[in-house]
Amino acid sequence: MVTFASTPITPRNMPTVRSVHISPVHEFSKSSVSEITLIAGQGVEGDAHCGQHVKHRSRVAIDPTQPNLRQVHLMMGESLDTFSIPDGEMGENITTVGIDLHALPTSAVLVIGTTVLEITGLRNPCADKQLSGWAIRKFPAYRR
């Protein structure tokens, strides 16, 4: 269950985790799994982005000692549904429903089960060469 810590939640508007995903290698999409393990200060156990220092290749190239502020990627299921994109295809670790992730300010706190996540910012779009062909067609704004 996902709850925004400072917002009262009723059964009617209950935000939830719809699915979870992982990939041990840097790929665009992640595989759906039945559960993930979150490691404090590192991210999703076994995921390519797990660690205290940056794992995104573009950021590693600049400074591999930067702190990893993108340890867990979240995506709104409603956004995926708009374009008929399967969960995990955009590289998210957690697909949610019922919570407007874009409306959350930096430093907002999400509680998922017994885990507390801090929002550190929006994810930058990947370069075209990393997008699969259908994603480029679905998201022409990502073209450079």
N, C-alpha and C positions, 0 to 999 in steps of 0.2 A: 504494500500500500504506500502511496506517496501522499504526503500532506505538506502544505506550505505552512511552516511553523507559526506564522503570525496571523493566519487567516482561519476563521472558524469554518469547519467542514461539516456539511450535513450529508446524510446518505444519498441525497438527490444529486449533489455536485461533487461526489467523492472522486478526487483524482486517483488514478491507478497506474501501475506499471502494466503495460499490455504485453511486452516481450523484452527479452534480454539477448545480447549478442556479444560475440568475441571473435577475435582473429589474432593468432600468434604472429602473423606476418603483416607487413604494411601492404594492405590491399584496399581497394575502394570500399568494398562491402564486407560485412561481418556475418558469420554464421549464427543462426538462432540456436540457443541452447535453453535447457530447462531452468538453469540458475547460473548466477555468477557470484564470485566472491570478491568483495571490495576490501582492499587493504588500505588502512589509514595512511595518508600522505603519499600514496603511490598510484592507486587506481584499481583497475580490474585485473585480478590475478590471471596471468597467462596471456593477457592482451599485449599487442605490440606497443601500445602507448603507456604501459604501466612503468612507473619509475619516478624517482624524485626529480630527475633532470629531464629536460625536453626530449621527446622521442620523435616528434614530427620532423621529417627529414629536412625541410626547408629551414627550420629553426636550429636544428643540430648543426647545419652548415654554417650558420652565423655565429653561434656560441653554444657548444654542447653542455656548458655548465649552468645555463639558465634554469631556473626552477620550472618544473612541469606544472603549469596551471591548467592543463587540459587532460587531466587524468581519466575522466569519465565523460563520455559524450552522450548527451540526451537529445532526443528528437520528439517532437509532438506527432503522435499518430495521426491527428487530424490533418497535418500538413502532408504527410505521406499519402493519406487517403484521397486528398484533393487531386493528386496526379496518378493514382492507382499504383503507387510504388510499394513493393513489399517491405515489411519491417526488416531492418538490418542492411538494406541496400545502400543507404546513405552513410554507412560507417558508424552508426550510433551504437552505443553499448546498451542504452535503455530507451525504449520507446514508451512514451507516456500517453495517456488520454485524460481529458478533463482538467488540464492545467495549461495556462498560456505561458509557456516558458519564455517567450519573447518579452512578456510584460514584467518579468522578474528583474529587479535591479542587481547590479554587481554586488556581491556579498550577501544576497538573499540566501536563506537556508532552506533546504528541502530535507525532509525526514522520510526515509524509505525503510520501513521496518524499524530496525534499531540503528540504522546507519544515518548519519547526518552528512549531507553534501552542501558545500558552499558554492554558489554560482560565481565563477570568476570571469565570465564574459561569453560573448557569442563566438562560434566557430567560424573561421575564415573559410570561404569556398576554396576548393582545390583547383589547381591549374587544369586546363582542358585536357592535357595529356593523361591525367589521372582519372578523368571521368569516363565511364563507359558510354558507348554511342547513344544508347537510349536516354541516359541522363542529360546529355548535351541537348538532345531534341526536346526533352521535357522542361529543361531549365535554360532557355536561351540567354537569360541574364548572366549566366556563369561564363559565357564566352568572353574571351579577351581579344 
